[in-house]
């Protein structure tokens, strides 16, 4: 009998292992770093913008998540230091 929440009869550990393997394969194929310690956010954008960013990411052999991470690193990382310098 399948465990609760597992429609295919596998264990939660097996499902987690499959997900991790899938992420490693995706990372190897795209050159993007493997996810570790990450969380999920919900972002509301237009369908057109979604397609633009996905096409851009594919053209640059990366992921939308990694594009956002790069943007955060470039534009948000030193905001606290800038605020402290203005005081």
Secondary structure in CASP SS format (residue, H / E / C, confidence):
PFRMAT SS
TARGET T0000
AUTHOR 0000-0000-0000
METHOD secondary structure of the structure
MODEL  1
X C 1.00
X C 1.00
X C 1.00
X C 1.00
X C 1.00
X C 1.00
X C 1.00
X C 1.00
X C 1.00
X C 1.00
X C 1.00
X H 1.00
X H 1.00
X H 1.00
X H 1.00
X H 1.00
X H 1.00
X H 1.00
X H 1.00
X H 1.00
X H 1.00
X H 1.00
X H 1.00
X H 1.00
X H 1.00
X H 1.00
X H 1.00
X H 1.00
X H 1.00
X H 1.00
X C 1.00
X C 1.00
X C 1.00
X C 1.00
X C 1.00
X C 1.00
X C 1.00
X C 1.00
X C 1.00
X C 1.00
X C 1.00
X C 1.00
X C 1.00
X C 1.00
X C 1.00
X C 1.00
X H 1.00
X H 1.00
X H 1.00
X H 1.00
X H 1.00
X H 1.00
X H 1.00
X H 1.00
X H 1.00
X H 1.00
X H 1.00
X H 1.00
X H 1.00
X C 1.00
X C 1.00
X C 1.00
X C 1.00
X H 1.00
X H 1.00
X H 1.00
X H 1.00
X H 1.00
X H 1.00
X H 1.00
X H 1.00
X H 1.00
X H 1.00
X H 1.00
X H 1.00
X C 1.00
X C 1.00
X C 1.00
X H 1.00
X H 1.00
X H 1.00
X H 1.00
X H 1.00
X H 1.00
X H 1.00
X H 1.00
X C 1.00
END
